[in-house]
């Protein structure tokens, strides 16, 4: 590992051409990185698409704290960062359809910690609603269930979650309140020929195959129906379940293929993201 941590004062790669590991930028659709010193009520999207995240909801519920990687945003109520855009279908993260092939896969990396809750709270690491009414393009949401202390991925199987039952992938690992986590979640049809639709890596390249449940948990919102005024976001989704968590980094790629035995001078992309999560931001010499 190079002997510096990329951040605003020492500099960091803002784009693929500046990085010592440019392959990690391939297919990147979202890159929200408060750990690099980007703060305030807006956060830059460092992916090639440059959609900023604007704060929405209760302003006092958003604050900033420290993480092992630099600054982190704290969401403690009905507040979120929402991607800017004239309509949600314009956002590049809208790609998960019902054809179940590698073009409809995605990978999400998140650096976060959460607070346990005795009641229903859901801390959304990334939410992508359906882009248009009546479409067959799916919505998806990666979040922490603060009550069960589990990491969950929900795939919306249609454009109206009031009448359509989503699929939930739930981590086998129980998370610990107050601990920082580096997770990489891959979703795609039969990832790496494992027969699994979802794989979660939690603080380790060792993969776990999450359990699957098709019932909507009691007492929580329905979500991922198309909402033209609520595009993809981090924090509170639809505002009905207040989050309580902190995020230092959120990356979304619209592929899993780059993580299939890709060699980056001695290891796979997943190995690097989990052992050196800021590697892609290190400047090339």
N, C-alpha and C positions, 0 to 999 in steps of 0.2 A: 504494500500500500504506500502511495506517495505520502510524504510527511506533512501534509497540510489538509485542513478541512475546508472545502470550497465554501465561501460565503462572501457577502458584499464587500468586506474590507480588503480581502486578498484577491478577489475576482473569481469568476467561474464561467464555464462554457454556457453561452446563451443559445447556442445552435449546434447542429450536428457537425458542421465544418470546424468548430473550435474545440471539439471534444477529443480526448485521448482514446475514447471508446465510442466512435461514431456509430457502430452497429446498434448500440443500445437506443439510438434515436429513431431507428427504422420503424415505421408504422405508428409513431407516437401521435396520439390524437388529443391528449390532455396532459398538461404538466403544470400543476399548481404547487409551488414550492416556497411556502413561507420560511422554511429553514434557511433559505439563501438570503434572507434579509428583506424580502418583499413583504410589506405590511400595509397598515392602514385599513380603510374600508373597501379597498379593491386589491385584487391580487392578480398579477400577470400570469397568463398561460404561456409557458415557455415552449410549447409545442410549435411546429411550423404554422399552425393555424391562427395563433395569437388572439384567441378569444379571451378577454379579461373576465374575471369573476367579480361581480359587484355584490356588496352586502345588501341583504334584504331581510326584513323582519324587525325584531326588537334590537335596536342598536346597542343597548346596555348589556345584552347577553353575549356580545362578542368582545373578547379581550385577547391579550397575548401573554405567552409564558415561554419558558425555556424547555428545550429538549436536548437529548444527547447529540443532536445534529445541528442545533441552532434554534432560532425562534420558532414557535408553534402558535397556531391560532386556537383559541379555546371557545367552544360553542356550548353555552350553558342555558339554553332556552330556545324560544321560537326565533331563531336567527339562522341564516345560511349564506353561503357564497353561491351566487347563481351566475352561470355563464351568460355573457351578453350575446345578443343576436336578435335579428328582427323576428324570427320564428324558430321554434325548436328544431324543425326539420333541416335548418341550415347548419346545424352543429355537426362537426365531423365525427363525433362519437356515436351517431345514430347509424348503427351498422348491423345490429343483431337481428337476423330474419329467421324464418322458420324452415330454411332449406338444410340446416345442419351440416355445413361443410366448413372448411378452414377459413373461407372468406367471411364467415359469420361468427368467428371466434373473437375473444378478447382476453386481455391480461390486465389486471389491476394490481399496482403496488401501493401500499400505504404505510406510513410511519405514524403511529398514533398511540394514545392511551385513553382509557375511559374510566368512569366512576360507576361502581355498582349502584343499582337502584332497586328498592323494594317494590316499586310500581312500574308500570309500563313506560319505558323510555327506549328510544331507538336512535342510535348515533349513526347517521348516514355518511359513510366514507365517500360514496359516489352514487348518484341517482341519475339515470337517463330515462326520461319518459318516452312514450311512443310519439313518433314525429308527426303523424297525421291521423285524424279520425278515420276509422275504417280500414287502416292499413294492416298488412300482415307482418309488419316489422315490430319486433318485440321491444318491450322496455325491460330494464334490469336495475337492480339496486344491491350494492354491497353495504352492509351495515353491521353494527354491533348491537345485539339485544342486551341492554344494560341490566335486565332483570335475570336472565338465564346465564349471562356471561359467556355467550356464544357468538361466534362470527357467522353471519348468514349471507347467502347470495340468493336473491329472488329473481326469477325470470318470469316476466309477464307474458302469458300465452295468448294475448289478444289486446285489443285497444280499449277495453272497458273492464276494469278490475272489480267493478261491482257485480258483474255477472260471470266473469271468467276466473277460474281458480288458478292461481300461479303455482309454480314449483319452487320449493325452498331447498337449498343445499345448506346444511348446518354442520359446522365444524365438529369433529369428534373431540377436539381439544376444548377444555373449559378455560377461558381466559381469566387472568387475575387483575382485579381492579387496581388502578394506580401504577401498573407496570407498562413500560413502553414496548410496543410491538412493531416489528417489521414483517409485514405479510405480503405474499405474492399469491394471487388467486387467478387461476386459468380456467376459462370456460370455452368449451368447444366440443363438437361431436367426437367422441372416442379419442380423447387427447393422447397422442403418442401411441396409438393402438392399445391403450389400456382398457378400453371399453367404458371409461368414465367420462361423464359430461362435465365434471368439475373437479379440480384438484386445488387444495389449499396448502401453502407452505407458510408456516408460522414460526418465525425466528430460526428457521433451519431449512436447508435444501431437502430434508427428508419430507416427502409428500404424505399427506393423509387424504383418504377418500371420504369426503363428508357424507353424513347420512342425508336422506331425502325424505321430506314430508310434503304432502299435497294438501294439507289443511291450513287455512288461514288462522293464525293464532288469535285467540279471543282478546278483545280489548285494544287492538291496534288498528291502524288505518288501512284502507285499501288504497293502492297507489299504482302508478305507472300508466294510468290512463292519460291521453293527450291533454295537456294544459298549455295553451299558447302563452300564458303569462308566467309559467314556472318551467323554465328550461332546466338543463342538467345542472346539478348542484351538489354542494358539500354542506352538511349541517342538518337542519330540520327539513324534512320532506313533507310537503303539504301542511306543515305547521301544526299537525294535530298530536304529535308525540314529541315532546321537547327532548333534545339530545343533551348529553353531558359528557363531552370528550374533547380531546385536543389532537390536532393534525399538524405534522411537520412537513409532510410531502404526500402528494397524490399524483400518480401517473396512470394513464390508461393507454394501452396499445390495441389496435384492432387486428390482432393476430396472436396465435400461440406458436406458430411455426418457427419463429426466430429463437424460441427457447428449446427447440428439439435438437439437443446435442450440438448446438452452435458453439464452435470453439473460439474463444476470445483470449488467445495466448494462455492456455492452461485451464480453461474452465468454461462452463456454460453461462448464458446470460442470467439464469436464475441463481447460480452460485454467486455471481458478482453482485447482483441486487441484494442478496441476503447477507453477504459478508461485508460489502462495501457499498451501501445503498446510494451514496453520492458519487459513485465512480463516473457516471455519465457526465457529470458537471465538472470533472477535472480537466483543466486546460491541456491541450496537446503542447509538447515542447517544440 
